[in-house]
């Protein structure tokens, strides 16, 4: 059980309805925080906004609304339940009828505490032609400092990790929202709203004195040393993916005399975060009773490791292990019969070479040689996230207006269509881990009905 109490003070001042100043102070008392530091965390915020549209409405009448704003604030990043305690874990097995427990590998600093993330932002909001279209642009700068992090310690201490306050992460980016009403009439209205987010900076400034790199996340026990993993490294963006790669000479794979790849340890594959994210929502109102919503979201860039693909390919369960080679022969057939995988590369001297490699040998090399590059994919996708059609029931005409003020019946479909993805074997919009997917269940589509009543 987590207990939380807080003191909160807020002040707002306005001048002639166009200049506004606001500020707040909050002190959170949390049972998850150490008593040695008082058991509380302070956070503050302040903002200034200037609504200039009223001052220029006669000179520029097509501007319906205009506001410039700036603010600085702190966001609480408190400790989780039992994060201060190094607890024994309860095992699933029993010994002579006794429950077994496991000694924790994580040592906790007694002064470990939550932190606050400081964010500054400046923005411009505009609306035009009686709110027919507009936009909101925000540039933000966030610093996460002295946040709880797990650091490696020598195993001779009896532990492998220690939880301490350390590190600094600097982020900057743009958030843009826009809307437009292309059609506005008596029987048909069409509204479009869109969002776009761009992360311009996401740098690990520091981790801990003498420590420049830590593992952020890696796949589960079934991946062993063959999997890719995400790391945080000083001077690099947050969440860089590394793993066993394919050794290359001038960008061309180097092959052995048997036509197999050579492992390049600790190869960098790129960021686990996308470059851009956003979405588009279309709302159609038809004849005052029907409403159609079409919601699309997208992500561009970023990389992920697929454990399902890794083991599926090793086991011969994925489609690419049963394709035809460039001779038109099943690649699973013996090389002597025209089968096999045609591999191109260079030898140790840089000379171009190519081989036909037995299909099982080719696909088994990635697990046998701990090469994860063959199962690294792009996170880019465009997805129809939700499609719904609603009908506003005419309660007055049905004679139930005295009892029900509004009634809307809707048919809703979620995740109906993955419109585009660079990876054809897995839905990147369903990724559940930092490094990628860990043999998780596939995404699901659903269709349901909803009745919303207002009294």
N, C-alpha and C positions, 0 to 999 in steps of 0.2 A: 504494500500500500504506500502511495506517495502522497504526502501532505504538502499543500502549497497555499501560502497566504501572501498578500501583496498590499503595498501602499502605493497609491497612484494620484498624481497631481497633474492637472492640465490647465493651461491658460490660452485664451484666444483673444486677439485684439483686432478690430476692423476699423478702417478709416474710409468714410464716405463710400462704402460698398465696393471699393476697387483695390484697396491695399489691405492685406491681411498678414498678421504675424501670429504664430502659434508655437507652443512649446509644451513639453511634458517631462515628468520625472517619475520613475517607477523603481521600487525596491521589492524584489521577490524573495520571500523566505521559503526555502525548499528543504524537505527532509532528505533529499538526495545529495545536498551539499554538505561539506565537512563542517563540523562545529568549530574546528580550530581556526577557521577563517570567518566565523560569524554566522555561517549558514545562509547567507543572503547574497544576491547579485543586484547591482544597480544598473539601470539603463536610462538613457536620456535621449531627447529628440528636440529638434527645432526646425521651423520652416517659415518661408516668406513667399507670398504669391501676389502677383499684380495682374488684375483683370483690366486690360487696356481697351477692350472693345467698346465700352460705354463712352470712352473719351473720344473715339474716332468714328462713331456710328453715322454721323452726318457726312463726314468727309469720305468714308468708305462704307457705304450702306450694305454692300454684299457680304461683309463680315458679320456673322451672327454672334460670334463669341470668340474671344481671344484671351489667353492667360499665359503668363510666364511664371514659373515656379522654381523654387530651389529649396532643398532641405538637407538636413544631416540627422541621422538617427542611429540607434543601436538596437540590434536584434539579439534576444537572449538565446544562448546555446548552452542549456543546463545539462547536468549529468543525468544519465539514465538510471533506472531502478537498479540498485545493488552494484552500480559501477565502482563504488568506493570499496566494495568488499571482495576479497579473494576467496571465493566459495568453493567447496568441494562439489564436484558434479556427481550426480547419482547415476550409477550404471544400470544397464538393462539386465545384466546377468547377476546371479546369486551364487554365493559360496557357502555350502553347508547350511543353507536356509537363511544366510545373512545377506543383507543388501550391500553391494560393493559401491565404493566411492573412489573418485580419482582426485589426486592432489592437483591443485590448479598450477598452471604454468605461468600465470600472469601475476606479477607483483604490482601492488598499487601504492603509489606515493600517497602518504597520509594527507598531504596538502593538495591533492588533486581537486580541482574545482571547475565549475562551468566557466564559460567565457561569454563575451558579447562581441558580435560582429558589427563593425562600424560601416555605415553606408552613406555616401553623399550622392545626390542626384540633382540634375537640372532638367527642366522640361518645358515644352511648348505645346499648348492645346489650342486648336483652331476649329471653328465650324463656319460654314458658308451657306449663303442662299437659303435662309430660314431653316438651317440644320439639314439641308439636303445631302451634304457631304462634309467630312472633316477628318482630322487626324490628331494623334497625340504622340509626340516624340519625347523619349526620355533617354538621357545619357547618365549612366550610374557608375560609381566607383566604390568598391567594397573591399574592406580589409578584415580578414579573419586572423586573429593574433592570439597566441598562447592558448590554443584550443586543446582539449584532451586528445592525446595521441599515444599509440602503443609503440615503444621503442625496443629494439633487440638488445639483450644483455647476454653475456657469456653463460653457457649452459652449466658451467661449473658452480654457479650460484644456486642451482636448483630450480631456476626459472629460465624461461626463454624470452619473456617480454616484461617490460615495466610500463605502467600507465602514468604519464606525466603531462603537465601543461607545457607545450612547446610549439614552436613553428609559427610561420607567418605565410598567409596566402593572400595574394593581391589579385583582384578581379576588376575588370572594366568591360562595359558593354553597352549596347543600344537595344531599347525596346520600342517598337513602333506599332501602334494600332491605328486603323483607319476604317471609315464607314462611308457608305454611299447608298442613296435610294434611287436606283435607276428608273423605277416606275412607281408612281404614286397617283392612284386614281380611285374612283368610287368602288370598283369591284375587284381591283387587282393592285396589290402593293408588293414590291420586291425590295428587300433590304439585304445589303452585303456588309459584313464586318470581317476584318482580317487582322492578323497579328504576325509580327516578324521579330525574332530575337537574334542578336549577333554578339558573340563573346569575342571582344577584341584583345583581351589579356586575361590570362588565368595562370599566373606564375607562382611557383613555389619559391618564396623569398628566403626562407630558412626552415630548418627542421629542428636541429638540436646541435649545440657546439660539438664539433668533431664528427657529426653525422650528416652526410649529404644525400643519402638515398634510403628509402624504406619501401618495402612491399606494401602496396595498397590493397590488392585483392588478387586471388588466383582461384582457379576452378577446383572442384571437389576431389575427393579421394580417388575416384575412378580415373582421373586424368593423369595422375602420377607426374613425373618430370617432363612429360610430353606436352603439357598444356602451356598456353600463353598466360601471362600474368601482367597486372597493372602495377606501376610503381609511381612514387612521387620522388622527384629529384630536384635539388636546389638549382635554380636558374632555368628550369624547364616547365612547360605547362603541366597543370594537374592531370593525372591519369594517363600516363604514356604506357602503351602496350609493348611488351617485350616477349621474347620466346625463342625457341630454336628455329632458325631460318635456313634458307638455302644459300650456300656460298656462291657468290657471283664474281665474275671478272668483267669489268666494264658493263655491268648490268645484265650479263648473260650467265645462266647457271653453269657451274663447273661440274662435269660429270666424271665418274670413275670409269675404269675400263669396262665395267659391266653396265654402264648407262644409268647408274644411280646417282642421286644427289649427295652432296657433301654438306654436313651440318655446320652452320655458322652460329655459334652460341651467342645468347643475349642480343638477338637482332631486334632493332626497333621497328615496329609496324605502324606507329602513328598514335593518334589520340583516341581514347575511348569516348570522347565527347564529340557531338556533331558541330559543324561550323555554323549552321543556321537551323532554327526551329520556328514553327509557326502553324497557323491554321486559317481556314476560310469558312465562315458560316453564312449560308444563304437562307433567308426566311421569305416564304411566299405566302401572302394572305389573299385568299380567293373568296369572293362573294361574301365577305364578312363572317363566314362560318368555317371555312377550311384553312388550315395552316400547315404548310409543308416546310420542314427544316432539313437542310442538307449540310452536314458538318464534315469538313475535310481537314486533316492535319498532316504535317509533313516534317521531315528532318533531312538535312543535307550534310554529308560528310560523317566522319567518325568510323571507327573500326570495332569489330567484336570477334571473339573466338567462339566457335561452336563445338562443344563437346559431343553433341549428337552426331554432327557431321564427321568428326574425327573418328569416333568408334564405329559409326555406320559405314564409313568408307573402308576402314580396316576389316570389317566383317563382311564386306561385299553387299551391303544392304542399300546403299545409295544408288541413284540412277546412273551416275557417271561411271560406276564400276561395271556396268553392263552395256555400254555404248559400243558402236562400231568404230573401228579405227579408220585412218585415212585410206586404207585399202578396201574398205567396205566389209571387213571381216570382224566378227565379235572379238573385242580385245581380250576376252577371257579364253579364247582359243589359243593353243600352243603357237609360239612364234614360228615354228617349223611349218605350220599350216596357214601362215599368213596373219595370225592373231598378234596380240601384244599391244603395248602402248608405245607410240612413236615419240621418242624423247629427243629434243634438240638442245645443244649446249656447246661448251668448249672444253678442251682438256687443260691440263696444268700449264701448258705453254700458250694458251689462248687460241689454239687452232680449233676451227669449227668441226664438231663431230655430231653424229646422231646415231641412235640405236633403237631397236625394237626390244622392249623389256616385257617379260612375262607379266600378265596383269596382276596376279596375286603378289608377286615380288615387288612390283612397282608400288602398289597401294600399301603393302605392309612396311615399306621402308620408313614411312613417316612415324609410325609407332616404334619400330625397332631402333631407329636412329634419333628419336626424340625431336622430330621436326614438326612444329605446329603451324608453319606458314601455309600449308595446304588447306587449313581450315580457318583462315582469317578472312572475314568478309566485311563489306561496306554496310554501314548503318543507314544509308539513304533509303527513304521510303516516302510514298504518298498514299494515304489511306482514307477511305470513306469511313469515318469513325461512327457516325450515327445518321440514320435516316428515319424521320418520323412524319406521320400524317395525322393531324388532329382535326376533330370536328366539334365545333361549339354548338352544343345542343340547345335549341330554342325553348328554354324552360317556360317562357311566358306563353308561347303558343300551345305548349303541352298542358297548361293549366297547373303547373307546379311551382310557379314563380313565388308564391307565398312561402314556400318551404326551402326552395333551393335557388340561390341567387345566380350561380354560374355552374355549368357542367360541361366538361370537355372530355371527349373520348378520343384516345390516341392509339395508333399502332406504331410501335417503336422497334427498330432493328439496330443492333449494336455490332460494330465490326463487320459489316456486310461484305466489304470489298477491299482487298489490298490492291490498289490501282497500279502501283509501280514499286519495284524494288530491284536493286542490282543483284541481290542474292535470291535465287529462285527456290532454294530448298528450305528456307526458314523465314518467319515473319520477324523482321528486326524491330517492329514496333512493340513486340511482346518481350523484349529482353528484360530479364529480372535481376541480373548481376552486373557489377561494374565491368568485368572483363568480357562478359557475353552471356551465353546460356550454358547451363550445366545439366543437360539432359532433362530439361523441364518439359512439362506437358505442353502440347501445341495450343495456340490460341483458339478461342471458340467464337462462333457467331451465335447471335440470339435474336429471336423475334418475340415480342410480348405485347400485351395490351395494357392500357392505363386509363383509369377513370378518375378524374379530378373534380371534386365537388366543393362549392363554396356556399356558405350559409350566412 
